[in-house]
């Protein structure tokens, strides 16, 4: 359950001057000279600096709490929820620590791996919870080391559940959250940003509200950077708590924990765990409608919105932390009504960045993984350097092999039965494969009435940008040019363009037209003849599964196909077509035919053999039209090819 | 005299397989896959590879021989001749070795320093001659080491003059050019490309023509990469020699030395030194016109053109080597008539590149030194790395100080008297300074009837590109916006554009509008108010001599102001406005007021005090309009500033 660890853990405390975060504040002042403070700074600042900068800018934010899933399937769903909710622009998410769920292990349901996935594969600033009671120093240090290695930068330091009914101090162990804070600062210096829990009503086990405040101050003075509070039901509860904290000298950010009531049972469960009392005015509303889930959720949303508004209007609150219970609807609704949900968050780069600190400078990637960024991140996770500024000939260290296509964060969101409905229970020939590609492009239902919303090379429906090419794509797919990646040419659109824009505002973005597809050797033969006419204009790379490959790329140099010009900046060129990495991508692209599609069918079945035939005999082709200011000539290239064939 | 060393030196010989140059040829085959073979390869290939590639491509070329000057003033003139003749596109130049002139020293007239200047400051592929007789091994090794350190990559290995009248072998010394070739290969392995001399008529001291050919073969087999011949008067002389060389197994390139007859006396002098006989048919023409220099030169040009045509038409000759006698007219005329002079050589980058091997990758520079590339090269000569791809915040190592503004290769081509005529024998106030700037822009004569063809910040007349801004520049200079650097905005012109184009063909070049000027503090105050309106559009940097400085550059990041998009390449962004290096430039820009202008006048004179006042009180301003697709707003900024002042 959300926050269960936090709810049931004791408030410990500590002491620390605010030196650390004030240096953060200074550096964010420097950064505020930057013309694009949010987009760029986001990748370089630590969480406490981001918080401080948003506060200085009067910019409200929100964060989202999740708990680790119980099953592997739930992990797949949670990761795609991260992607969807991440699109709304949370400042961070946090993942609770499940002592019972082997939280530091490599299991796909562990807190550690879920947080790792959020940071590295979803690009989300993430806080990993960690509890300390009933654990040895060595265990804790090992967890922290692992977290650091995985690129996690923030820890929520908690005591955790006592092992017995009654709390007993261990002489040598960690008894309070403050011990964990001190330990992190001792062992890891200033590496981690540390968050601690605050209890607006006082911790249920504390001697008194005042004593609990003193414990909180100790935690802050021991090195915590900010506080997230337990949930509460009335805004004045939080505001009083905040004033009381300030009165005793706690100056770090204090973020209210918001719990939108989503159902009768989850509320009761939470109340039991947190030992909080639900105010009578809320009980009065809820009891009569306790069997009407929708009514309760609506009420919960109303209540949360009005409480959040009051908090924000107080001028004391800059960010709101949501206990999502791993659900999307209520929290998203509240955020949208508050105007905090950023429907169209500006993309800092055209692709989804990873939040691992070592990838901070990464700003160039090959276009091939555009629809499979998680696979790209996985295959480059061992890299020590990331291309920065230019891809270069030398920036092609070996890509890791993609052996396990079923890694939960690379896996299709759709189960086998659904994929069969989309891609065909039974294939009758290459044409039925063409049909699947065509339906994916058009969005029309296939012959059995099912919409094709994903493909082995793209787990999501067609990108808005690709929609610009829809008519042309439909035509060529029907005839066996099976497209898996494409982009239109763009000759200087504003960087704020809702479809193709990215990067800081005030800039201009550009693209060369790109088309990547599988096709038969017959078509390739004709295509190569046609390409001779376009030799100076079109770069091509044509390869089959055996590695036979034909290209006119000069000196195997990368070709920049997306770039942006911004005020006061050097050019940013985040996407290249690189002949060297194309050969790594080729293996993955061909393998997806088998791993994701052929294996849906029985061995030796005609359907499987059709896919196997395509895998063995088709070519993977990429084409770049270098003349971005002119009309895209790639459709003409394909048209000429079909003409030659007729 | 041109080639005097070579003329009088004995033909020595050696042996070596052609392995070295055949590996060169292989690598040039790789490079020939490049879509822009000449422009890019030029910076990465060694001379023998360039030669081979041009030959394979059926591309004829020429080279130019110079001798070191006798005086410092002549050195200034020779360097500007290198710049002018370099613009015609020679494959290389060579500088003869003057044993009498302390050729390896640091004097500005030494062979070593002239060759160094040609390579580093003029960006010319250069061969340094070197003679070996009467020198110790250690001397020679020291010369070679120095040459290598300075970035010289090619040596013409010669014997040199005997010390007495008669040739005497030294037992331990170097007696023949072949000894020098062997020594270079022993001590420096394959670092240098080595050239040796060939004698189409046989060396005058050789026992026989055949013996001389054998000596030549020995030189080649000892490690020489190619041969340049002594001059000759009839094409058949060379063609026979070439066939004879091939017959005995010499396969390396043999380049005919062409001597356009430029005057009666220089011809006689040369004939005496080289012990060559002038054919009767030439004597018959020359003797009657021996006092008519123009007639002799015309005849010499005719003769050279017809001989060169015959050589090129033979199909055996791919390059022509010209003995220029340090003169421009005749050689340039011959080259133009042969169609070899490349009037509009494609610029690989918008600025003049240096040919030092360590600067091979350099492709970004701050815009400030656009008119003073030699000063930029001088101030960065100690750098070990050069920015490549992006300037970056970290690419700002310390610039060397420019202490000696009178270094011969940084010095104004014009003597003091001429500068005074241009810039005013006597200044009457700041306005008379405005007038000088205005005359430089308009090309109109100043009040004393002299054209202002250079300024302290620019030793050449206005660039063609700046001419695009002429009217606007004139207006603002008249009113005290004293411009020293500017470029128009360019929104995607073809890279082959004769005025603003650069880089490989098939690309598009872009620029942000840039304006840099000195102006009074009164104007700066108004300007700053106006710039508030343009905050998001215009980046500015304003600084005075004391270092007080005001900028809105985000995070002190560089701003790319010139970039190009090419087929199959990453983006190239060769020019940036970098706030950090601007502070280094500022020192130089202010110092030029004093060093080049104020010091023309007596101390305490009113003219000197006017310049000193400007130096002490004016600001140096640079402005970038980031909105390159829109009309340049910088003129409006200046207009608004003047309006505010009125």
Boltz contact constraints between the chains, C-beta under 6 A:
constraints:
  - contact:
      token1: [A, 34]
      token2: [B, 554]
      max_distance: 6.0
  - contact:
      token1: [A, 34]
      token2: [B, 555]
      max_distance: 6.0
  - contact:
      token1: [A, 35]
      token2: [B, 554]
      max_distance: 6.0
  - contact:
      token1: [A, 389]
      token2: [B, 389]
      max_distance: 6.0
  - contact:
      token1: [A, 389]
      token2: [B, 390]
      max_distance: 6.0
  - contact:
      token1: [A, 390]
      token2: [B, 389]
      max_distance: 6.0
  - contact:
      token1: [A, 390]
      token2: [B, 570]
      max_distance: 6.0
  - contact:
      token1: [A, 492]
      token2: [B, 629]
      max_distance: 6.0
  - contact:
      token1: [A, 506]
      token2: [B, 536]
      max_distance: 6.0
  - contact:
      token1: [A, 536]
      token2: [B, 506]
      max_distance: 6.0
  - contact:
      token1: [A, 539]
      token2: [B, 568]
      max_distance: 6.0
  - contact:
      token1: [A, 553]
      token2: [B, 568]
      max_distance: 6.0
  - contact:
      token1: [A, 554]
      token2: [B, 34]
      max_distance: 6.0
  - contact:
      token1: [A, 554]
      token2: [B, 35]
      max_distance: 6.0
  - contact:
      token1: [A, 554]
      token2: [B, 568]
      max_distance: 6.0
  - contact:
      token1: [A, 555]
      token2: [B, 33]
      max_distance: 6.0
  - contact:
      token1: [A, 555]
      token2: [B, 34]
      max_distance: 6.0
  - contact:
      token1: [A, 557]
      token2: [B, 569]
      max_distance: 6.0
  - contact:
      token1: [A, 558]
      token2: [B, 570]
      max_distance: 6.0
  - contact:
      token1: [A, 559]
      token2: [B, 568]
      max_distance: 6.0
  - contact:
      token1: [A, 560]
      token2: [B, 570]
      max_distance: 6.0
  - contact:
      token1: [A, 560]
      token2: [B, 571]
      max_distance: 6.0
  - contact:
      token1: [A, 563]
      token2: [B, 571]
      max_distance: 6.0
  - contact:
      token1: [A, 567]
      token2: [B, 626]
      max_distance: 6.0
  - contact:
      token1: [A, 568]
      token2: [B, 539]
      max_distance: 6.0
  - contact:
      token1: [A, 568]
      token2: [B, 553]
      max_distance: 6.0
  - contact:
      token1: [A, 568]
      token2: [B, 554]
      max_distance: 6.0
  - contact:
      token1: [A, 568]
      token2: [B, 559]
      max_distance: 6.0
  - contact:
      token1: [A, 569]
      token2: [B, 557]
      max_distance: 6.0
  - contact:
      token1: [A, 570]
      token2: [B, 390]
      max_distance: 6.0
  - contact:
      token1: [A, 570]
      token2: [B, 558]
      max_distance: 6.0
  - contact:
      token1: [A, 570]
      token2: [B, 560]
      max_distance: 6.0
  - contact:
      token1: [A, 571]
      token2: [B, 560]
      max_distance: 6.0
  - contact:
      token1: [A, 571]
      token2: [B, 563]
      max_distance: 6.0
  - contact:
      token1: [A, 571]
      token2: [B, 571]
      max_distance: 6.0
  - contact:
      token1: [A, 571]
      token2: [B, 573]
      max_distance: 6.0
  - contact:
      token1: [A, 573]
      token2: [B, 571]
      max_distance: 6.0
  - contact:
      token1: [A, 626]
      token2: [B, 567]
      max_distance: 6.0
  - contact:
      token1: [A, 629]
      token2: [B, 492]
      max_distance: 6.0
